[in-house]
Amino acid sequence: MKPLLFVIIICSLYSCNAGGSKTERENMGIAKKYMEAVETKNVAMMDSLLADDYMGYGPSIGDSTNKQEALKGWKDNAEHLYKSIEYTRHKELAVTVPDGEAKGDWVLNWAYLTIKYKDGRGPVNLWVNAVYRIEDGKIVHSRTFYNEADALRQLGYSIVPPKK
């Protein structure tokens, strides 16, 4: 019994070190390529990684975008707003949810970003959480979370309560 337990533990450790299943490794590769596209402001690469029926949500409750809107927004931001976007730290985790509302293959990403602006503002430093659902080698769904108030504060804005 002890040798069998030892083999199970070694195999489990090996699979953790190997980065999970082939599908999980491929999905993490897709998410990393997408982060590279964001960092290099490569809209063509983004286009190749997003499914035609892609939908993205966040960071605010009412924020949503489809593929065409997302690509148009990134193209405009790359040309006019962002001087650079740098992922200085990031970690990914791939998971498969077997059933229920969140069924599918997901990649979770925790990242520290530094954004510099063409007009000299910033930099803005943010902790960003992004969650990607991947089907057939494409990102079909994303949710992005970061502290918008902190980003605005770093750009010199202040929140003023309404007068009573």
N, CA, C and O of each residue as an XYZ file, in Angstrom:
656
protein
N       0.821     -1.197      0.000
C       0.000      0.000      0.000
C       0.860      1.253      0.000
O       0.566      2.206     -0.722
N       1.934      1.264      0.813
C       2.787      2.442      0.882
C       3.448      2.750     -0.457
O       3.509      3.923     -0.825
N       3.956      1.749     -1.222
C       4.544      2.069     -2.526
C       3.522      2.690     -3.479
O       3.860      3.598     -4.239
N       2.269      2.207     -3.448
C       1.236      2.767     -4.305
C       0.958      4.224     -3.936
O       0.828      5.070     -4.820
N       0.868      4.519     -2.658
C       0.662      5.889     -2.197
C       1.818      6.778     -2.642
O       1.608      7.910     -3.079
N       3.043      6.258     -2.529
C       4.229      7.012     -2.947
C       4.153      7.330     -4.444
O       4.450      8.454     -4.848
N       3.758      6.357     -5.269
C       3.640      6.559     -6.719
C       2.576      7.613     -7.018
O       2.784      8.475     -7.871
N       1.453      7.552     -6.333
C       0.381      8.535     -6.545
C       0.871      9.938     -6.197
O       0.611     10.887     -6.937
N       1.571     10.073     -5.086
C       2.089     11.388     -4.675
C       3.086     11.900     -5.701
O       3.013     13.065     -6.095
N       4.019     11.057     -6.147
C       5.029     11.482     -7.129
C       4.360     11.892     -8.438
O       4.712     12.919     -9.019
N       3.395     11.093     -8.906
C       2.685     11.432    -10.144
C       1.928     12.750    -10.005
O       1.908     13.563    -10.930
N       1.312     12.956     -8.855
C       0.587     14.216     -8.622
C       1.533     15.400     -8.638
O       1.243     16.428     -9.249
N       2.655     15.254     -7.969
C       3.639     16.339     -7.961
C       4.177     16.591     -9.361
O       4.349     17.745     -9.755
N       4.443     15.535    -10.118
C       4.954     15.698    -11.474
C       3.945     16.437    -12.338
O       4.316     17.346    -13.081
N       2.659     16.054    -12.249
C       1.658     16.708    -13.085
C       1.496     18.168    -12.692
O       1.223     19.005    -13.552
N       1.658     18.498    -11.400
C       1.616     19.911    -10.985
C       2.800     20.654    -11.573
O       2.644     21.761    -12.091
N       3.968     20.066    -11.501
C       5.164     20.714    -12.036
C       5.132     20.790    -13.552
O       5.716     21.706    -14.131
N       4.465     19.850    -14.209
C       4.400     19.841    -15.665
C       3.402     20.866    -16.183
O       3.296     21.062    -17.393
N       2.671     21.522    -15.291
C       1.760     22.580    -15.704
C       0.369     22.093    -16.032
O      -0.370     22.788    -16.729
N      -0.010     20.934    -15.561
C      -1.356     20.441    -15.779
C      -1.483     19.695    -17.092
O      -0.488     19.286    -17.691
N      -2.721     19.523    -17.530
C      -2.995     18.777    -18.752
C      -2.542     19.561    -19.979
O      -2.244     20.754    -19.907
N      -2.501     18.853    -21.109
C      -2.133     19.503    -22.371
C      -3.091     20.657    -22.675
O      -2.656     21.733    -23.085
N      -4.389     20.434    -22.474
C      -5.382     21.488    -22.718
C      -5.139     22.682    -21.812
O      -5.200     23.823    -22.269
N      -4.863     22.440    -20.524
C      -4.598     23.545    -19.594
C      -3.359     24.322    -20.020
O      -3.362     25.552    -19.981
N      -2.303     23.629    -20.425
C      -1.082     24.318    -20.874
C      -1.358     25.127    -22.143
O      -0.886     26.256    -22.278
N      -2.122     24.547    -23.070
C      -2.464     25.274    -24.303
C      -3.299     26.511    -23.975
O      -3.062     27.582    -24.534
N      -4.267     26.374    -23.078
C      -5.108     27.510    -22.705
C      -4.308     28.605    -22.021
O      -4.532     29.788    -22.275
N      -3.369     28.216    -21.148
C      -2.514     29.227    -20.525
C      -1.662     29.920    -21.591
O      -1.400     31.119    -21.494
N      -1.234     29.176    -22.596
C      -0.481     29.784    -23.696
C      -1.302     30.815    -24.446
O      -0.782     31.860    -24.836
N      -2.579     30.531    -24.650
C      -3.470     31.482    -25.329
C      -3.616     32.748    -24.486
O      -3.534     33.858    -25.011
N      -3.831     32.583    -23.181
C      -3.950     33.748    -22.301
C      -2.661     34.556    -22.293
O      -2.708     35.786    -22.324
N      -1.515     33.893    -22.252
C      -0.233     34.602    -22.264
C      -0.027     35.347    -23.583
O       0.492     36.463    -23.590
N      -0.432     34.732    -24.699
C      -0.332     35.422    -25.991
C      -1.224     36.658    -25.999
O      -0.857     37.694    -26.553
N      -2.399     36.543    -25.381
C      -3.295     37.700    -25.316
C      -2.660     38.818    -24.484
O      -2.729     39.988    -24.859
N      -2.043     38.456    -23.355
C      -1.358     39.469    -22.541
C      -0.216     40.100    -23.329
O       0.016     41.305    -23.230
N       0.496     39.296    -24.107
C       1.560     39.831    -24.958
C       0.994     40.802    -25.984
O       1.595     41.841    -26.258
N      -0.166     40.465    -26.554
C      -0.818     41.359    -27.519
C      -1.207     42.681    -26.863
O      -1.064     43.741    -27.471
N      -1.700     42.620    -25.621
C      -2.035     43.849    -24.888
C      -0.768     44.661    -24.653
O      -0.742     45.867    -24.894
N       0.272     44.000    -24.185
C       1.523     44.677    -23.844
C       2.169     45.316    -25.069
O       2.738     46.403    -24.973
N       2.084     44.650    -26.219
C       2.699     45.185    -27.439
C       1.710     45.990    -28.270
O       2.052     46.486    -29.344
N       0.480     46.118    -27.771
C      -0.589     46.847    -28.455
C      -0.826     46.285    -29.857
O      -1.042     47.035    -30.809
N      -0.782     44.958    -29.970
C      -0.901     44.253    -31.234
C      -2.358     43.838    -31.453
O      -2.780     42.760    -31.035
N      -3.107     44.705    -32.107
C      -4.538     44.469    -32.313
C      -4.769     43.271    -33.238
O      -5.746     42.544    -33.059
N      -3.900     43.053    -34.214
C      -4.054     41.900    -35.107
C      -3.927     40.588    -34.327
O      -4.665     39.639    -34.592
N      -3.000     40.528    -33.370
C      -2.860     39.327    -32.555
C      -4.092     39.148    -31.667
O      -4.581     38.031    -31.498
N      -4.599     40.261    -31.095
C      -5.820     40.180    -30.303
C      -6.952     39.600    -31.140
O      -7.690     38.727    -30.684
N      -7.081     40.095    -32.374
C      -8.124     39.636    -33.289
C      -8.031     38.123    -33.492
O      -9.051     37.435    -33.519
N      -6.810     37.609    -33.634
C      -6.625     36.173    -33.878
C      -6.932     35.324    -32.643
O      -7.201     34.129    -32.772
N      -6.894     35.918    -31.459
C      -7.099     35.171    -30.215
C      -8.524     35.247    -29.673
O      -8.916     34.424    -28.846
N      -9.298     36.226    -30.131
C     -10.681     36.374    -29.666
C     -11.632     35.670    -30.626
O     -11.523     35.828    -31.842
N     -12.556     34.901    -30.084
C     -13.585     34.242    -30.897
C     -14.509     35.302    -31.492
O     -14.653     36.393    -30.940
N     -15.128     34.971    -32.613
C     -16.036     35.927    -33.248
C     -17.190     36.325    -32.337
O     -17.681     37.450    -32.416
N     -17.629     35.404    -31.465
C     -18.731     35.704    -30.543
C     -18.228     36.115    -29.155
O     -18.966     36.018    -28.175
N     -16.989     36.567    -29.073
C     -16.382     36.993    -27.800
C     -17.233     38.060    -27.115
O     -17.799     38.942    -27.761
N     -17.307     37.951    -25.784
C     -17.897     38.993    -24.947
C     -16.988     39.207    -23.742
O     -16.578     38.254    -23.079
N     -16.681     40.466    -23.470
C     -15.867     40.821    -22.325
C     -16.656     41.695    -21.370
O     -17.480     42.510    -21.787
N     -16.391     41.514    -20.070
C     -17.112     42.254    -19.035
C     -16.131     42.845    -18.036
O     -15.106     42.241    -17.720
N     -16.460     44.039    -17.543
C     -15.696     44.646    -16.473
C     -14.825     45.773    -16.969
O     -14.666     45.961    -18.175
N     -14.261     46.526    -16.043
C     -14.250     46.274    -14.617
C     -15.522     46.724    -13.886
O     -15.807     46.229    -12.796
N     -16.275     47.637    -14.459
C     -17.485     48.109    -13.784
C     -18.656     47.183    -14.072
O     -18.621     46.405    -15.025
N     -19.683     47.267    -13.254
C     -20.859     46.407    -13.372
C     -21.457     46.465    -14.775
O     -21.770     45.420    -15.347
N     -21.620     47.638    -15.334
C     -22.283     47.780    -16.628
C     -21.375     47.675    -17.833
O     -21.844     47.835    -18.959
N     -20.094     47.413    -17.640
C     -19.159     47.353    -18.763
C     -19.271     46.022    -19.499
O     -19.171     44.953    -18.897
N     -19.479     46.108    -20.807
C     -19.428     44.918    -21.641
C     -18.988     45.336    -23.039
O     -19.202     46.470    -23.467
N     -18.369     44.389    -23.736
C     -17.896     44.675    -25.081
C     -17.879     43.389    -25.896
O     -17.611     42.311    -25.366
N     -18.163     43.510    -27.173
C     -18.022     42.363    -28.059
C     -16.666     42.463    -28.772
O     -15.902     43.396    -28.521
N     -16.374     41.525    -29.641
C     -15.066     41.492    -30.288
C     -14.798     42.766    -31.090
O     -13.731     43.366    -30.955
N     -15.748     43.181    -31.916
C     -15.540     44.351    -32.763
C     -15.295     45.611    -31.925
O     -14.398     46.396    -32.230
N     -16.092     45.800    -30.872
C     -15.919     46.965    -29.997
C     -14.584     46.910    -29.254
O     -13.906     47.927    -29.106
N     -14.214     45.723    -28.791
C     -12.954     45.574    -28.057
C     -11.771     45.915    -28.951
O     -10.873     46.647    -28.536
N     -11.761     45.390    -30.176
C     -10.648     45.653    -31.089
C     -10.587     47.123    -31.481
O      -9.503     47.702    -31.563
N     -11.745     47.727    -31.723
C     -11.787     49.157    -32.062
C     -11.244     49.993    -30.903
O     -10.463     50.921    -31.111
N     -11.668     49.654    -29.670
C     -11.196     50.388    -28.496
C      -9.694     50.237    -28.281
O      -9.010     51.221    -27.996
N      -9.168     49.008    -28.415
C      -7.728     48.795    -28.250
C      -6.933     49.520    -29.328
O      -5.876     50.082    -29.041
N      -7.430     49.516    -30.573
C      -6.733     50.209    -31.667
C      -6.658     51.707    -31.367
O      -5.607     52.328    -31.526
N      -7.771     52.274    -30.938
C      -7.807     53.698    -30.612
C      -6.892     54.015    -29.429
O      -6.153     54.999    -29.462
N      -6.940     53.186    -28.386
C      -6.084     53.407    -27.218
C      -4.606     53.267    -27.571
O      -3.778     54.038    -27.085
N      -4.271     52.294    -28.409
C      -2.879     52.092    -28.817
C      -2.367     53.285    -29.615
O      -1.216     53.693    -29.456
N      -3.207     53.838    -30.464
C      -2.790     54.965    -31.307
C      -2.755     56.289    -30.553
O      -1.885     57.121    -30.807
N      -3.692     56.493    -29.626
C      -3.855     57.818    -29.034
C      -3.606     57.934    -27.538
O      -3.285     59.024    -27.064
N      -3.741     56.857    -26.780
C      -3.735     56.975    -25.330
C      -2.503     56.380    -24.663
O      -1.804     57.072    -23.922
N      -2.230     55.102    -24.918
C      -1.184     54.399    -24.173
C       0.184     54.523    -24.843
O       0.345     54.223    -26.026
N       1.152     54.968    -24.066
C       2.546     54.928    -24.510
C       3.077     53.514    -24.323
O       3.741     52.969    -25.205
N       2.780     52.919    -23.165
C       3.205     51.539    -22.908
C       2.324     50.902    -21.842
O       1.752     51.572    -20.982
N       2.241     49.584    -21.936
C       1.577     48.749    -20.941
C       2.560     47.632    -20.642
O       2.998     46.916    -21.543
N       2.904     47.488    -19.367
C       3.900     46.485    -19.020
C       3.374     45.578    -17.913
O       2.951     46.040    -16.853
N       3.411     44.283    -18.186
C       3.098     43.279    -17.174
C       4.397     43.015    -16.424
O       5.280     42.327    -16.936
N       4.519     43.554    -15.223
C       5.757     43.349    -14.482
C       5.729     42.073    -13.655
O       6.781     41.518    -13.336
N       4.554     41.607    -13.309
C       4.391     40.333    -12.602
C       3.061     39.747    -13.018
O       2.068     40.466    -13.133
N       3.034     38.444    -13.246
C       1.754     37.809    -13.507
C       1.849     36.321    -13.226
O       2.923     35.720    -13.266
N       0.694     35.754    -12.941
C       0.585     34.328    -12.639
C      -0.724     33.832    -13.239
O      -1.753     34.502    -13.149
N      -0.675     32.662    -13.847
C      -1.853     32.081    -14.457
C      -2.195     30.756    -13.798
O      -1.340     30.067    -13.242
N      -3.468     30.430    -13.880
C      -3.967     29.152    -13.399
C      -5.047     28.711    -14.371
O      -5.973     29.469    -14.659
N      -4.934     27.485    -14.879
C      -5.950     26.946    -15.777
C      -6.810     25.950    -15.002
O      -6.303     25.128    -14.239
N      -8.110     26.042    -15.213
C      -9.040     25.119    -14.569
C     -10.124     24.722    -15.568
O     -10.436     25.461    -16.502
N     -10.681     23.552    -15.348
C     -11.832     23.100    -16.118
C     -12.978     22.905    -15.142
O     -12.864     22.163    -14.166
N     -14.084     23.582    -15.419
C     -15.286     23.438    -14.608
C     -16.175     22.437    -15.345
O     -16.615     22.713    -16.461
N     -16.446     21.273    -14.736
C     -17.130     20.202    -15.462
C     -18.615     20.427    -15.739
O     -19.147     19.876    -16.703
N     -19.292     21.223    -14.915
C     -20.720     21.425    -15.151
C     -21.179     22.702    -14.465
O     -20.411     23.361    -13.765
N     -22.432     23.035    -14.677
C     -23.012     24.222    -14.061
C     -22.884     25.455    -14.946
O     -22.482     25.374    -16.106
N     -23.233     26.582    -14.374
C     -23.255     27.843    -15.114
C     -21.886     28.244    -15.651
O     -21.795     28.862    -16.712
N     -20.828     27.900    -14.934
C     -19.466     28.270    -15.347
C     -18.752     27.134    -16.075
O     -17.523     27.122    -16.133
N     -19.493     26.188    -16.627
C     -18.904     25.037    -17.304
C     -17.955     25.497    -18.409
O     -18.277     26.387    -19.196
N     -16.775     24.867    -18.450
C     -15.838     25.166    -19.523
C     -14.407     25.233    -19.038
O     -14.108     24.982    -17.871
N     -13.532     25.578    -19.965
C     -12.107     25.733    -19.685
C     -11.808     27.207    -19.437
O     -12.156     28.071    -20.241
N     -11.160     27.475    -18.312
C     -10.893     28.837    -17.875
C      -9.410     29.027    -17.583
O      -8.719     28.099    -17.163
N      -8.937     30.248    -17.813
C      -7.605     30.652    -17.360
C      -7.798     31.889    -16.500
O      -8.410     32.870    -16.922
N      -7.264     31.825    -15.284
C      -7.313     32.957    -14.366
C      -5.942     33.610    -14.366
O      -4.925     32.918    -14.317
N      -5.905     34.927    -14.421
C      -4.644     35.649    -14.463
C      -4.645     36.737    -13.405
O      -5.578     37.535    -13.317
N      -3.583     36.759    -12.600
C      -3.359     37.818    -11.625
C      -2.117     38.559    -12.090
O      -1.060     37.953    -12.264
N      -2.238     39.873    -12.294
C      -1.110     40.611    -12.872
C      -0.944     41.971    -12.215
O      -1.891     42.568    -11.703
N       0.302     42.437    -12.250
C       0.636     43.801    -11.845
C       1.021     44.528    -13.123
O       1.972     44.142    -13.803
N       0.277     45.583    -13.447
C       0.495     46.337    -14.679
C       1.002     47.732    -14.384
O       0.636     48.351    -13.384
N       1.849     48.211    -15.271
C       2.264     49.606    -15.260
C       1.872     50.198    -16.608
O       2.285     49.707    -17.658
N       1.072     51.254    -16.566
C       0.588     51.903    -17.785
C       1.143     53.316    -17.835
O       1.018     54.080    -16.877
N       1.760     53.658    -18.964
C       2.239     55.017    -19.213
C       1.423     55.592    -20.360
O       1.033     54.879    -21.285
N       1.173     56.886    -20.284
C       0.302     57.544    -21.246
C       1.104     58.447    -22.175
O       2.135     59.001    -21.794
N       0.607     58.582    -23.402
C       1.296     59.393    -24.410
C       1.360     60.866    -24.025
O       2.277     61.574    -24.441
N       0.392     61.336    -23.231
C       0.381     62.752    -22.848
C       1.228     63.026    -21.601
O       1.203     64.137    -21.072
N       1.978     62.023    -21.129
C       2.877     62.220    -19.995
C       2.266     61.910    -18.638
O       2.978     61.904    -17.634
N       0.971     61.655    -18.586
C       0.355     61.304    -17.305
C       0.856     59.949    -16.843
O       1.359     59.142    -17.625
N       0.702     59.729    -15.552
C       1.057     58.435    -15.000
C       2.508     58.379    -14.578
O       3.146     59.424    -14.445
N       3.036     57.223    -14.368
C       2.427     55.948    -14.678
C       1.329     55.568    -13.691
O       1.250     56.099    -12.583
N       0.496     54.646    -14.118
C      -0.521     54.051    -13.266
C      -0.105     52.607    -13.028
O       0.198     51.875    -13.970
N      -0.094     52.209    -11.773
C       0.256     50.840    -11.389
C      -0.991     50.177    -10.822
O      -1.626     50.706     -9.909
N      -1.339     49.010    -11.372
C      -2.579     48.337    -11.000
C      -2.378     46.846    -10.785
O      -1.596     46.202    -11.485
N      -3.090     46.313     -9.814
C      -3.277     44.868     -9.713
C      -4.526     44.569    -10.524
O      -5.587     45.142    -10.277
N      -4.398     43.669    -11.495
C      -5.511     43.331    -12.377
C      -5.765     41.829    -12.302
O      -4.835     41.026    -12.363
N      -7.026     41.466    -12.170
C      -7.447     40.067    -12.248
C      -8.264     39.919    -13.518
O      -9.217     40.665    -13.743
N      -7.890     38.962    -14.342
C      -8.650     38.674    -15.559
C      -8.955     37.184    -15.590
O      -8.136     36.354    -15.195
N     -10.142     36.867    -16.066
C     -10.589     35.484    -16.165
C     -11.038     35.280    -17.607
O     -11.877     36.024    -18.114
N     -10.476     34.270    -18.263
C     -10.777     33.990    -19.665
C     -11.387     32.595    -19.806
O     -10.854     31.625    -19.268
N     -12.504     32.496    -20.530
C     -13.026     31.173    -20.901
C     -12.589     30.914    -22.332
O     -12.757     31.759    -23.211
N     -12.029     29.743    -22.550
C     -11.433     29.422    -23.838
C     -12.133     28.205    -24.431
O     -12.338     27.189    -23.767
N     -12.496     28.346    -25.716
C     -13.096     27.244    -26.481
C     -12.404     27.175    -27.832
O     -12.212     28.197    -28.490
N     -12.035     25.990    -28.236
C     -11.444     25.775    -29.560
C     -10.284     26.726    -29.846
O     -10.146     27.233    -30.960
N      -9.453     26.964    -28.833
C      -8.258     27.781    -29.020
C      -8.497     29.279    -29.093
O      -7.603     30.026    -29.491
N      -9.691     29.735    -28.716
C     -10.025     31.169    -28.762
C     -10.641     31.594    -27.438
O     -11.272     30.796    -26.745
N     -10.448     32.862    -27.099
C     -11.077     33.437    -25.910
C     -12.503     33.821    -26.284
O     -12.719     34.634    -27.182
N     -13.475     33.230    -25.588
C     -14.880     33.517    -25.885
C     -15.526     34.422    -24.843
O     -16.583     35.006    -25.081
N     -14.881     34.530    -23.691
C     -15.488     35.287    -22.591
C     -14.362     35.774    -21.682
O     -13.405     35.047    -21.418
N     -14.487     37.000    -21.211
C     -13.524     37.476    -20.210
C     -14.226     38.355    -19.193
O     -15.227     39.011    -19.484
N     -13.677     38.345    -18.008
C     -14.073     39.269    -16.940
C     -12.795     39.860    -16.392
O     -11.851     39.137    -16.073
N     -12.767     41.177    -16.283
C     -11.579     41.883    -15.814
C     -11.952     42.722    -14.607
O     -12.971     43.413    -14.598
N     -11.097     42.648    -13.579
C     -11.334     43.370    -12.332
C     -10.091     44.165    -11.963
O      -8.988     43.620    -11.940
N     -10.264     45.446    -11.675
C      -9.204     46.258    -11.089
C      -9.847     47.460    -10.417
O     -11.026     47.743    -10.629
N      -9.075     48.159     -9.612
C      -9.585     49.269     -8.833
C      -9.552     50.542     -9.687
O      -8.525     51.215     -9.778
N     -10.688     50.858    -10.307
C     -10.768     52.041    -11.166
C     -10.516     53.332    -10.389
O      -9.880     54.248    -10.909
N     -11.002     53.413     -9.161
C     -10.798     54.617     -8.349
C      -9.315     54.848     -8.090
O      -8.852     55.989     -8.115
N      -8.575     53.784     -7.845
C      -7.134     53.910     -7.624
C      -6.436     54.383     -8.894
O      -5.541     55.226     -8.828
N      -6.833     53.850    -10.047
C      -6.244     54.293    -11.315
C      -6.483     55.787    -11.523
O      -5.568     56.521    -11.896
N      -7.699     56.227    -11.284
C      -8.021     57.651    -11.444
C      -7.263     58.511    -10.435
O      -6.794     59.596    -10.778
N      -7.140     58.037     -9.199
C      -6.376     58.773     -8.180
C      -4.927     58.945     -8.629
O      -4.352     60.021     -8.468
N      -4.339     57.901     -9.185
C      -2.957     57.986     -9.657
C      -2.805     58.964    -10.823
O      -1.712     59.472    -11.070
N      -3.905     59.228    -11.542
C      -3.881     60.196    -12.639
C      -4.223     61.610    -12.173
O      -4.301     62.529    -12.988
N      -4.429     61.791    -10.855
C      -4.666     63.123    -10.308
C      -6.115     63.473    -10.054
O      -6.409     64.586     -9.617
N      -7.019     62.563    -10.311
C      -8.432     62.827    -10.053
C      -8.735     62.627     -8.571
O      -8.024     61.907     -7.872
N      -9.796     63.273     -8.106
C     -10.251     63.038     -6.755
C     -11.762     62.849     -6.799
O     -12.450     63.393     -7.663
N     -12.257     62.072     -5.858
C     -13.694     61.825     -5.786
C     -14.286     62.824     -4.807
O     -13.893     62.881     -3.642
N     -15.210     63.591     -5.285
C     -15.843     64.632     -4.464
C     -17.296     64.225     -4.245
O     -18.033     64.015     -5.208
N     -17.712     64.114     -2.984
C     -19.106     63.722     -2.744
C     -20.051     64.821     -3.193
O     -19.680     65.995     -3.192
N     -21.262     64.458     -3.576
C     -22.232     65.471     -3.997
C     -22.600     66.369     -2.810
O     -22.575     65.956     -1.651
N     -22.940     67.612     -3.153
C     -23.385     68.540     -2.101
C     -24.766     68.114     -1.640
O     -25.601     67.663     -2.423
N     -24.980     68.275     -0.324
C     -26.284     67.883      0.250
C     -27.271     68.999      0.127
O     -28.418     68.858      0.552
